[in-house]
Amino acid sequence: MNYYISDLHLFHEASIRFDNRPFGSLDEMHESVVSRWNNKVNNGDIVYILGDMSMRGRKNSYRLLLH
């Protein structure tokens, strides 16, 4: 299956407010994104991230989310 996604805005705390996202913190948003991703995307699937994956974050932080 091919999936297309954009505007994850990981590590962008202000996106919660700007985009009216239903999260109280970045940790809550990241947990939700990872959980939903893992429940939908399977081995062999291709995910095209079209842009705005993140605002900031350290390399190790990305590894924790994208393992």
C-alpha positions as CSV (number, residue, x, y, z in Angstrom):
1,M,0.0,0.0,0.0
2,N,1.2,3.5,-0.7
3,Y,0.5,6.3,1.8
4,Y,0.9,10.0,1.3
5,I,1.2,12.4,4.3
6,S,2.4,15.9,5.1
7,D,2.5,18.4,7.9
8,L,3.4,16.1,10.8
9,H,5.2,19.1,12.4
10,L,7.0,16.8,14.9
11,F,9.0,18.8,17.6
12,H,6.9,21.9,16.8
13,E,5.0,22.7,20.0
14,A,3.3,25.8,18.5
15,S,1.7,23.6,15.8
16,I,-0.6,22.1,18.5
17,R,-2.1,25.6,19.0
18,F,-1.8,26.8,15.4
19,D,-3.4,23.8,13.9
20,N,-5.9,23.3,16.7
21,R,-4.6,19.8,17.4
22,P,-6.1,17.9,20.3
23,F,-3.0,17.4,22.3
24,G,-1.8,18.9,25.6
25,S,2.0,18.4,24.9
26,L,4.5,17.4,22.3
27,D,5.0,14.1,24.0
28,E,1.3,13.4,23.8
29,M,1.2,14.3,20.1
30,H,4.3,12.2,19.3
31,E,2.8,9.2,21.1
32,S,-0.4,9.5,19.1
33,V,1.4,9.9,15.8
34,V,3.6,6.9,16.4
35,S,0.7,4.8,17.7
36,R,-1.5,5.6,14.7
37,W,1.4,5.1,12.3
38,N,2.2,1.7,13.7
39,N,-1.4,0.6,13.6
40,K,-1.7,1.6,9.9
41,V,1.6,1.2,8.2
42,N,3.0,-2.4,7.7
43,N,6.2,-3.8,6.3
44,G,6.2,-3.5,2.6
45,D,4.1,-0.3,2.6
46,I,5.6,2.9,1.1
47,V,5.0,6.2,2.9
48,Y,5.7,9.4,1.0
49,I,6.3,12.3,3.3
50,L,5.5,15.4,1.2
51,G,6.8,18.0,3.6
52,D,6.9,19.7,7.0
53,M,7.9,16.6,8.8
54,S,9.4,18.5,11.8
55,M,10.3,21.9,13.1
56,R,13.3,21.0,15.2
57,G,14.7,18.1,17.1
58,R,18.0,16.3,17.6
59,K,19.1,13.4,15.5
60,N,18.7,11.0,18.4
61,S,15.1,12.3,19.0
62,Y,14.2,11.4,15.4
63,R,15.7,8.0,15.8
64,L,13.5,7.3,18.8
65,L,10.3,8.3,16.8
66,L,11.3,6.6,13.5
67,H,12.6,3.3,14.6
